[in-house]
């Protein structure tokens, strides 16, 4: 938990500086590039988190991998993290930075899990319903999980609506086993 708080502070500092310099879009694109790179390269993440690899070697690897691909502010920020021995927080800091950036831009992330892929009509109906609750942009992540059997599970921030057939069947099973039903005469 302490790591998450520290990563949140570093992300907030980067985004605050980006706002001051009017470079929020550049830093946002940099965070997206970093997230893709870190998710694709487990070796890079392990190297950054390794206490055995020296800071100058880590910086050299980052320069070789990212050279010229990041904005000046983000590249300088990464150098400061490495110099201060906080390079192990890069993964958490990038994820938290993206989350905070969505908050700054009033973008709500919505996750919809269904048993089969969504149709265009259903997707637009879900987005219309979410738009009534959230007055801003919506990013929808669609997941397919055949185990829910039917219906949907909608996650909007810290709220969840589970309208899946699987949940309904479990509730019905509990209802039947918890109550003694006697036929009426």
C-alpha positions as CSV (number, residue, x, y, z in Angstrom):
1,X,0.0,0.0,0.0
2,X,2.8,2.4,0.8
3,X,4.3,1.8,-2.7
4,X,0.9,2.8,-4.3
5,X,0.8,6.0,-2.3
6,X,4.4,6.9,-3.3
7,X,3.7,6.1,-6.9
8,X,0.5,8.3,-6.7
9,X,2.6,11.2,-5.4
10,X,5.2,10.9,-8.1
11,X,2.4,10.7,-10.8
12,X,0.7,13.7,-9.3
13,X,3.9,15.7,-9.3
14,X,4.5,14.8,-13.0
15,X,1.0,15.7,-14.0
16,X,1.1,19.0,-12.0
17,X,4.3,20.0,-13.8
18,X,2.8,19.0,-17.1
19,X,-0.2,21.2,-16.4
20,X,2.0,24.2,-15.5
21,X,3.9,23.8,-18.7
22,X,0.8,23.1,-20.9
23,X,2.2,19.7,-21.8
24,X,-0.5,17.5,-20.5
25,X,-1.2,15.9,-23.9
26,X,2.5,15.2,-24.5
27,X,2.9,13.6,-21.0
28,X,-0.3,11.6,-21.5
29,X,1.0,10.2,-24.8
30,X,4.3,9.4,-23.1
31,X,2.5,7.6,-20.3
32,X,0.6,5.5,-22.9
33,X,3.9,4.7,-24.7
34,X,5.5,3.7,-21.4
35,X,2.6,1.5,-20.4
36,X,2.7,-0.4,-23.7
37,X,6.4,-0.8,-23.5
38,X,6.3,-2.0,-19.9
39,X,3.4,-4.4,-20.5
40,X,5.3,-5.9,-23.5
41,X,8.7,-6.3,-21.8
42,X,8.8,-8.2,-18.6
43,X,12.6,-8.1,-18.8
44,X,12.6,-4.3,-18.7
45,X,10.3,-4.3,-15.7
46,X,12.5,-6.9,-13.8
47,X,15.6,-4.9,-14.7
48,X,14.1,-1.7,-13.3
49,X,13.0,-3.4,-10.1
50,X,16.3,-5.2,-9.6
51,X,18.4,-4.0,-6.7
52,X,21.5,-5.7,-8.3
53,X,21.6,-3.6,-11.4
54,X,23.2,-0.2,-10.8
55,X,21.4,3.0,-11.5
56,X,23.7,4.1,-14.3
57,X,23.1,0.8,-16.2
58,X,19.4,1.2,-15.8
59,X,19.6,4.7,-17.1
60,X,21.7,3.5,-20.1
61,X,19.1,0.9,-20.9
62,X,16.2,3.4,-20.6
63,X,18.1,5.8,-22.9
64,X,18.7,3.0,-25.5
65,X,15.1,1.8,-25.4
66,X,13.3,5.2,-25.1
67,X,15.8,7.5,-26.8
68,X,13.9,10.2,-28.5
69,X,10.5,8.5,-28.1
70,X,9.4,10.5,-25.0
71,X,8.9,14.2,-24.4
72,X,11.6,16.2,-22.7
73,X,9.6,16.5,-19.4
74,X,8.8,12.8,-19.1
75,X,12.4,11.8,-20.1
76,X,13.8,14.1,-17.5
77,X,11.4,12.9,-14.9
78,X,12.4,9.3,-15.5
79,X,16.1,10.3,-15.1
80,X,15.2,11.9,-11.7
81,X,13.4,8.7,-10.6
82,X,16.5,6.6,-11.6
83,X,18.9,9.0,-9.9
84,X,16.8,8.9,-6.7
85,X,16.6,5.1,-6.7
86,X,12.9,5.1,-7.3
87,X,12.9,3.3,-10.7
88,X,11.1,0.3,-9.3
89,X,8.0,2.5,-9.0
90,X,7.9,3.3,-12.7
91,X,5.2,0.6,-13.5
92,X,3.0,1.8,-10.6
93,X,3.7,5.4,-11.4
94,X,2.7,5.0,-15.0
95,X,-0.6,3.2,-14.2
96,X,-1.4,5.8,-11.5
97,X,-0.5,8.7,-13.8
98,X,-2.9,7.4,-16.4
99,X,-5.6,7.0,-13.8
100,X,-5.1,10.6,-12.6
101,X,-5.0,11.9,-16.1
102,X,-8.4,10.3,-16.8
103,X,-9.7,12.1,-13.7
104,X,-8.3,15.4,-14.8
105,X,-9.9,15.0,-18.2
106,X,-13.2,13.8,-16.7
107,X,-13.0,10.4,-18.4
108,X,-14.8,7.6,-16.7
109,X,-13.5,4.0,-17.3
110,X,-16.3,1.5,-17.6
111,X,-15.8,-2.3,-17.8
112,X,-18.5,-4.5,-19.2
113,X,-18.3,-8.3,-19.0
114,X,-20.7,-10.4,-21.1
115,X,-21.0,-14.0,-22.1
116,X,-20.8,-13.2,-25.8
117,X,-19.3,-10.1,-27.6
118,X,-21.4,-7.0,-27.5
119,X,-23.3,-6.0,-30.6
120,X,-23.1,-2.4,-31.8
121,X,-26.7,-1.7,-30.7
122,X,-26.1,-3.0,-27.2
123,X,-22.8,-1.2,-26.9
124,X,-24.5,2.1,-27.8
125,X,-27.3,1.4,-25.3
126,X,-24.8,0.8,-22.5
127,X,-22.9,3.9,-23.3
128,X,-26.1,5.9,-23.4
129,X,-27.1,4.6,-19.9
130,X,-23.6,5.4,-18.5
131,X,-23.8,8.9,-20.0
132,X,-26.9,9.5,-17.9
133,X,-24.8,8.8,-14.8
134,X,-21.5,10.3,-15.8
135,X,-21.4,13.7,-17.4
136,X,-18.1,13.4,-19.4
137,X,-16.3,11.1,-21.7
138,X,-16.5,7.3,-21.2
139,X,-13.9,4.7,-22.1
140,X,-15.5,1.3,-22.3
141,X,-13.5,-1.9,-21.9
142,X,-15.3,-5.0,-23.1
143,X,-14.6,-8.4,-21.7
144,X,-16.1,-11.7,-22.7
145,X,-16.5,-14.4,-20.0
146,X,-18.7,-17.4,-21.0
147,X,-18.8,-18.4,-17.3
148,X,-21.4,-15.7,-16.5
149,X,-23.8,-17.6,-18.8
150,X,-25.7,-14.5,-19.8
151,X,-26.5,-11.0,-18.8
152,X,-23.7,-8.6,-17.9
153,X,-21.4,-7.3,-15.2
154,X,-20.9,-3.6,-15.4
155,X,-18.1,-1.9,-13.4
156,X,-18.2,1.9,-13.2
157,X,-15.5,3.2,-10.9
158,X,-16.1,1.6,-7.5
159,X,-19.7,0.6,-8.3
160,X,-20.6,-2.7,-9.8
161,X,-23.9,-4.0,-11.3
162,X,-24.0,-7.7,-11.6
163,X,-26.9,-8.7,-13.7
164,X,-25.4,-12.0,-14.8
165,X,-27.4,-15.2,-15.1
166,X,-24.7,-16.9,-13.0
167,X,-25.3,-14.5,-10.0
168,X,-29.1,-14.9,-10.4
169,X,-28.8,-18.7,-10.3
170,X,-26.6,-18.5,-7.2
171,X,-29.2,-16.2,-5.5
172,X,-32.0,-18.6,-6.4
173,X,-30.1,-21.5,-5.1
174,X,-29.4,-19.7,-1.8
175,X,-33.1,-18.8,-1.6
176,X,-34.2,-22.4,-2.1
177,X,-31.7,-23.9,0.4
178,X,-32.2,-21.2,3.1
179,X,-35.9,-21.5,3.4
180,X,-38.1,-24.4,4.2
181,X,-40.9,-24.4,1.8
182,X,-44.0,-26.3,2.7
183,X,-46.8,-26.8,0.3
184,X,-50.0,-25.0,1.1
185,X,-53.0,-27.2,1.6
